Amino acid sequence: MKEGFGMDYERYALIKLAERLVKKYKIKNVLEVYAYNEKSMPSLASIGFAIAGCDVTLIGASEKAKRFWDELNLKVNFLDKELKDIKDASYDLVWNFASLLTKENKEEIIKEMKRISKNKVLIVGVNGYNVGAPIHKLLHKLKKVPWTHGDKKFMYYWHARKLMKNEGMNKIDVGFVDCPPWPDTVGFRDMRLHKIKIDWDKVDWKVSTVDYIKNGYPLWIKLVYVLERIPMLFHIKMLYSHLFYCVF
């Protein structure tokens, strides 16, 4: 199954975010906690940190992702450990990409993320303020399809920020990333996928990102990113951003 063009752009924007964070905070090693997602090839969100020269470690990663890391000649460590078994202050940056949405023990995980980090904690999540989000929620109601995308509150940056503050992380920068001119999480594709009941663990993903990194990104992605980086009022950008991030 081929990933959508939206995922191609999302990864490009995440790579650029990683490059900025590495430069700003002088990050050398990174731990991504629960590096797994559905409806696209999992365990590739940290590629940007590796490209920026960091040592990258993934917990809960998909074994299928290793071939893409190998193809790009990027070093990655797939760690099979519980968070409680990792020593204090082991990594410059500990982060999570979207998967906290589906976790019941978010507070415990965030507490462990702070303990394991010696510098920065980053949470990137699906942005519920995007104009497509209410359409997606409405489709689930109209089609009477149970909501399977995790905690709806965690789709809003203020909730992630609140949980981080509860663990003593007070100076938190909030921003938005993956801000193309099309809405996210509208849900029509999601409804089709619900109907055919795909086993995501068995999908053989075709990932354009790997070819783009090796051979160069198409012009349209670069142009969309130029538009994304235009300074804009926080609450306006919030309406069309696909992802938010909170960094302590």
C-alpha positions as CSV (number, residue, x, y, z in Angstrom):
1,M,0.0,0.0,0.0
2,K,1.3,3.4,-1.0
3,E,1.4,6.2,1.6
4,G,-0.5,9.3,0.7
5,F,1.1,12.6,-0.4
6,G,0.2,14.1,2.9
7,M,2.5,11.7,4.7
8,D,5.3,12.6,2.3
9,Y,4.9,16.3,3.3
10,E,4.5,15.5,7.0
11,R,7.8,13.7,7.2
12,Y,9.5,16.5,5.3
13,A,8.2,19.0,7.9
14,L,9.2,16.7,10.8
15,I,12.7,16.4,9.3
16,K,13.0,20.2,9.2
17,L,11.6,20.5,12.8
18,A,14.2,18.0,14.0
19,E,17.0,20.0,12.3
20,R,15.9,23.2,14.0
21,L,15.7,21.5,17.5
22,V,19.1,19.8,17.1
23,K,20.7,23.1,16.2
24,K,18.9,25.1,18.9
25,Y,19.4,22.7,21.8
26,K,22.6,21.0,20.7
27,I,21.1,17.6,20.8
28,K,23.4,14.6,20.4
29,N,21.2,11.6,21.2
30,V,17.5,10.9,21.0
31,L,15.1,8.4,22.4
32,E,11.7,8.1,20.7
33,V,9.2,6.5,23.1
34,Y,6.7,4.0,21.6
35,A,7.7,4.7,18.0
36,Y,4.6,3.1,16.4
37,N,1.6,4.4,14.4
38,E,-1.1,3.1,12.1
39,K,-2.2,3.9,8.6
40,S,1.3,4.7,7.4
41,M,4.8,3.1,7.7
42,P,5.6,3.2,11.4
43,S,8.9,4.1,13.2
44,L,10.2,6.6,10.7
45,A,9.4,9.8,12.6
46,S,12.9,10.1,14.1
47,I,14.7,10.0,10.7
48,G,15.2,13.8,10.8
49,F,17.2,13.5,14.0
50,A,19.4,10.9,12.5
51,I,19.9,13.0,9.3
52,A,20.9,15.9,11.7
53,G,23.7,13.7,13.1
54,C,22.0,12.4,16.3
55,D,22.3,8.9,17.7
56,V,18.7,7.6,17.6
57,T,17.0,4.9,19.7
58,L,13.5,3.7,19.3
59,I,11.3,1.9,21.8
60,G,8.3,-0.1,20.5
61,A,9.4,0.2,16.9
62,S,8.2,-1.9,14.0
63,E,10.8,-4.4,12.8
64,K,9.6,-3.6,9.2
65,A,11.0,-0.2,9.5
66,K,14.6,-1.4,9.8
67,R,15.0,-1.9,6.1
68,F,14.2,1.7,5.4
69,W,16.7,3.0,7.9
70,D,19.3,0.6,6.4
71,E,18.4,1.8,2.9
72,L,19.2,5.3,4.0
73,N,22.3,4.2,5.7
74,L,21.1,5.8,9.0
75,K,22.1,4.3,12.3
76,V,19.2,3.4,14.7
77,N,18.9,1.3,17.8
78,F,15.7,-0.7,18.3
79,L,15.5,-1.0,22.1
80,D,13.4,-3.6,23.8
81,K,13.1,-2.2,27.3
82,E,10.5,-0.8,29.7
83,L,11.0,2.9,30.4
84,K,11.5,2.1,34.1
85,D,14.5,0.1,33.2
86,I,16.3,3.0,31.6
87,K,18.7,5.0,33.7
88,D,18.1,8.6,34.6
89,A,19.3,11.3,32.3
90,S,20.3,8.9,29.5
91,Y,19.3,11.0,26.5
92,D,19.5,14.6,25.4
93,L,16.0,14.4,24.0
94,V,13.2,12.1,24.8
95,W,10.1,12.4,22.6
96,N,6.9,10.9,21.5
97,F,5.2,11.2,18.1
98,A,1.4,10.9,18.3
99,S,1.2,7.5,20.0
100,L,0.5,8.9,23.5
101,L,-2.9,9.6,22.1
102,T,-3.8,5.9,22.5
103,K,-2.1,5.3,25.9
104,E,-4.1,5.0,29.1
105,N,-1.1,5.8,31.3
106,K,0.0,9.1,29.8
107,E,1.0,10.7,33.1
108,E,3.2,7.8,34.0
109,I,4.9,7.8,30.6
110,I,5.5,11.6,30.6
111,K,7.0,11.3,34.1
112,E,9.4,8.6,32.8
113,M,10.2,10.7,29.8
114,K,11.3,13.6,32.0
115,R,13.4,11.3,34.2
116,I,15.2,9.7,31.3
117,S,15.9,13.0,29.6
118,K,19.0,15.0,30.6
119,N,17.9,18.1,28.6
120,K,14.7,18.2,26.6
121,V,11.3,16.5,26.4
122,L,9.2,16.8,23.2
123,I,5.6,15.7,22.5
124,V,4.2,15.9,19.0
125,G,0.5,15.2,18.6
126,V,-2.4,15.4,16.2
127,N,-3.9,18.9,16.2
128,G,-7.6,18.8,17.1
129,Y,-8.0,22.5,16.2
130,N,-7.4,21.7,12.5
131,V,-10.5,22.5,10.4
132,G,-10.7,18.8,9.3
133,A,-11.0,17.4,12.9
134,P,-14.7,18.2,13.6
135,I,-15.6,16.7,10.2
136,H,-13.8,13.5,11.1
137,K,-15.6,13.3,14.4
138,L,-18.9,14.0,12.8
139,L,-18.4,11.2,10.2
140,H,-17.8,8.7,13.0
141,K,-21.1,9.7,14.5
142,L,-23.1,9.7,11.2
143,K,-21.6,6.4,10.1
144,K,-21.9,4.9,13.7
145,V,-18.3,3.9,13.7
146,P,-16.6,3.7,17.1
147,W,-13.9,6.3,17.7
148,T,-10.6,4.4,17.6
149,H,-8.1,7.2,17.5
150,G,-7.5,7.6,21.2
151,D,-8.1,10.3,23.8
152,K,-9.8,13.3,22.1
153,K,-8.5,15.7,24.7
154,F,-4.9,14.8,23.8
155,M,-5.6,16.2,20.3
156,Y,-5.3,19.7,21.9
157,Y,-1.9,21.2,22.8
158,W,-3.2,22.6,26.1
159,H,-3.9,19.2,27.4
160,A,-0.4,17.8,26.5
161,R,1.1,21.0,28.0
162,K,-1.0,20.5,31.2
163,L,0.2,17.0,31.7
164,M,3.8,18.1,31.2
165,K,3.4,20.9,33.7
166,N,1.9,18.4,36.2
167,E,5.3,16.7,36.1
168,G,7.2,19.9,36.8
169,M,7.9,21.0,33.3
170,N,7.0,24.7,33.4
171,K,8.9,26.5,30.6
172,I,7.1,24.8,27.7
173,D,7.3,26.1,24.1
174,V,4.3,25.3,22.0
175,G,4.4,25.4,18.2
176,F,2.8,23.9,15.1
177,V,4.3,21.8,12.3
178,D,3.0,20.1,9.1
179,C,0.9,23.1,8.0
180,P,0.0,22.5,4.3
181,P,-3.0,24.2,2.7
182,W,-5.3,21.2,2.9
183,P,-7.2,19.9,6.0
184,D,-6.1,17.0,8.0
185,T,-8.1,14.2,9.6
186,V,-11.2,14.8,7.5
187,G,-12.0,11.1,7.8
188,F,-13.3,10.0,4.4
189,R,-10.2,7.7,3.9
190,D,-10.5,6.6,7.5
191,M,-14.1,5.5,6.9
192,R,-13.1,3.4,3.9
193,L,-10.3,1.8,5.9
194,H,-12.6,1.0,8.8
195,K,-14.9,-0.9,6.3
196,I,-12.2,-3.1,4.9
197,K,-10.7,-3.8,8.3
198,I,-7.0,-3.8,7.4
199,D,-4.5,-5.6,9.6
200,W,-1.9,-2.9,9.7
201,D,0.9,-5.2,10.9
202,K,0.6,-7.1,7.6
203,V,0.6,-4.1,5.2
204,D,3.6,-3.8,2.9
205,W,4.1,0.0,2.7
206,K,5.6,1.8,-0.2
207,V,7.4,4.8,1.2
208,S,8.2,7.7,-1.1
209,T,10.1,9.5,1.7
210,V,13.1,7.2,1.3
211,D,13.4,8.0,-2.4
212,Y,13.0,11.7,-1.7
213,I,15.8,11.7,0.9
214,K,18.1,9.8,-1.4
215,N,17.3,11.6,-4.7
216,G,15.9,15.0,-3.6
217,Y,12.4,16.3,-2.7
218,P,10.0,17.4,-5.4
219,L,9.5,21.2,-5.8
220,W,5.9,21.1,-4.6
221,I,6.9,19.9,-1.2
222,K,9.6,22.6,-0.9
223,L,7.2,25.3,-1.9
224,V,4.5,24.2,0.5
225,Y,7.1,24.3,3.3
226,V,8.1,27.8,2.3
227,L,4.4,28.8,2.9
228,E,4.4,26.9,6.2
229,R,7.4,28.9,7.5
230,I,5.8,32.3,6.8
231,P,5.3,34.0,10.2
232,M,1.6,33.9,11.3
233,L,-0.5,34.6,14.3
234,F,-0.6,31.6,16.6
235,H,-4.4,31.1,16.5
236,I,-4.6,31.3,12.7
237,K,-1.8,28.7,12.2
238,M,-3.6,26.5,14.8
239,L,-6.5,26.1,12.4
240,Y,-4.6,24.6,9.5
241,S,-1.7,22.9,11.2
242,H,-1.9,19.1,11.2
243,L,0.4,18.6,14.2
244,F,1.2,20.5,17.4
245,Y,4.4,20.2,19.5
246,C,5.2,21.0,23.1
247,V,8.9,21.1,24.0
248,F,10.3,21.5,27.6
